[in-house]
Amino acid sequence: IVEAGAVIPADADVILIPGSKATLSDLAALRAEGWDIDILAHHRRGGIVVGLCGGYQMLGQTVADPDGIEGAAATVPGLGLLDVDTVIGPAKTLRPAEGRDTVYAETVTGYEMHMGETSGAGLARPWLTLAAGPDGAVSPDGRVMGAYVHGLFAADGFRRAFLGAVRAGDYAAASHAARVEATLDALADHLAAHLDMDALDAAFS
């Protein structure tokens, strides 16, 4: 746990941003400590960033509270590490959660307890597949992930797989989402190199 007034250690392997009862004010407090700078620098150095519940919301592009549910009505920029946006609303999600992670297909269990709905292109790469549907997001590089499920690290198999990959330094390489993204990029490069793209564009325009 990093206390107020301290910097996030530069040699950390993983930064985990936990849940919050007031996402916007806690995000403001995080910025006041300068931790947003530490988190972005950590990611640039190749580190892993995990957000759970409110921490997941903070990792997105924006967090909005248009009705002032948690305080003054506002829309603020998130940390910008996931391509998602969250709108805080009056409806509260409270339910048990069970499913698998999308990287290792390990069983996870926990619970959801949050206000707000998250949307955006990043949801096309979910971190978890739950009985209630996909949950969370994984960045294209496989090193940033967030979800609404509290307690998922209590699952022994998932925790071992996650920490084992971190220890081996290959979490991003092991990420299914990252492999899919890399494969699609390689396929696009191959097609661009071997097809007359201008002729194709002309044929279908």
Sequence and secondary structure as in RCSB ss.txt:
>XXXX:A:sequence
IVEAGAVIPADADVILIPGSKATLSDLAALRAEGWDIDILAHHRRGGIVVGLCGGYQMLGQTVADPDGIEGAAAT
VPGLGLLDVDTVIGPAKTLRPAEGRDTVYAETVTGYEMHMGETSGAGLARPWLTLAAGPDGAVSPDGRVMGAYVH
GLFAADGFRRAFLGAVRAGDYAAASHAARVEATLDALADHLAAHLDMDALDAAFS
>XXXX:A:secstr
   TT    TT SEEEE   SSHHHHHHHHHHTTHHHHHHHHHHTT EEEEETHHHHHTSSEEEETT SSSS EE
EE   SSS EEEEEEEEEEEEEEEEETTT  EEEEEEEEEEEEESGGGGS SEEETTEEE EE TTSSEEEESEE
TGGGSHHHHHHHHHHHHHT HHHH HHHHHHHHHHHHHHHHHHHS HHHHHHHH 
